[in-house]
Amino acid sequence: MSRYTITVTRTASRHADPDATIGYDRPLQTFFLQAFPDADGENLELWLGTDFREFETLSRLRTAAIALGFDFIPLASGILHKLLGDHAREAHHAVSDSIIQDVLNGTSAR
C-alpha cells in the first residue's frame, strides 16, 4: 500500500486539509483518499476507496471526491507519477473470461 500526503480542499468553503492522504491499496486494488479528521483524529470526514476495485483510476476517485464537495487538484506531478507507478506495479488485472474459455476449449493461440 502506498500513502502520500496531499492537500484536499472543500470546494464550497475552500477550507483545506494539508495533511490528507492519497494512495493505492494493493489488496483492495483501488486508489483511496482520506481527509479532514475530527478533533480526536479518529473519524474522517472524507474516506474514499474502501471497497474492492472501487476506484481503479485517479479520475474516478476525483469524480467521487468532487461529488461529495472535495477536490485534490492540483496534485504535485511527483506524487501523480508515484501513484501511477504504484498502480502499474501493484494492480492485479483479472484474465478475461473469454481468454479462460479459449484455454479451456483449446482454441487459444499458441
N, C-alpha and C positions, 0 to 999 in steps of 0.2 A: 504494500500500500504506500502510495506517495502522499505527501502533505506539504503544501506550500502556503505561506502567509500572504494574503492579498487584502485589498480594501473592497468591502461591499457597501453599497450606498442604498439607502431607502430613497426611491425615486421621488416621492411626494415631498418629503421634508429635507432631502439632501443630507440627512444625518448619516454619518459614515462609521463603519466598524473597521478600523485599520488593522485589526488582528484576526480577520476572518480566515478561514481555511478552505482551500480547494485542493482536490487531489483525485487520484484514481484508485479504486478499491478492486484489487485483482480477484478475490474470492467472489465478490458480487458482480464483477465485470461492468462497473459503472463509474462514471465521474460523480463526485459529490461536492457539496458546498455547505459550509457551516458558518453561521454568523449571528451576532447580537445575543451573547449570553446574558442571562439575568444577573442580578447583583451577586448571587452566590456562585455564579459560573456553572451552575448545574444544568439549567434548561436553556435551549437555544430557540430564539425566535424563528430562525431560518435553518432548516436542516433538510437538504435535498440529496437524493442518491442513497436511499436506504434499502431499496429493493433490487433484486437480481435484474441486471441489464436495464435498469430504469432510465439511465442517460448514457447511451453508447457514444454520443458525440457532445462536444462542448456547446455546440449550437443548441441542442435540445435542453441542456442544463440551463443555458442563459434564457431561453424562451420560458422555461418554468419559473426561473427567478423573477423575470420581468412580470409574468402573470400574477405573481404574489406581491409585486411592488418593490422589487430589489433589482440591482444590477451590479455586475462586477467588471464592466468595461470602462476604462481601458485596462487591459491586462498586460503587464510587462511582457515584452517579447521573449525574454529569457524563461519566464515561467510558462508561457504558452508552449515554447519548444520542449521544455521538460515534460509538461503534461502529455503532449503528443508523442514524445519518445516513450514515456511510461506506458501509454496505451498501446503503442506499436509492439513493445517488448512483452507486455503482460496480458494482453487481451487474448482470450480463447475464442476462436470462431468455430462454431459447430460445423461439421461437414453436412452439406445439404442432403436432404432425404433422397433426392434424385441420384446423387453420387452413390449413396449407400445402396439404393435399389439396383443401380447398374452393377455394382460389385457383386451383390447377391445373385443377380441374373447372369453374371459373367459377360456383360456387354460393355464393360468399361474398356477404354483404350489402354493398350499395353505399351 
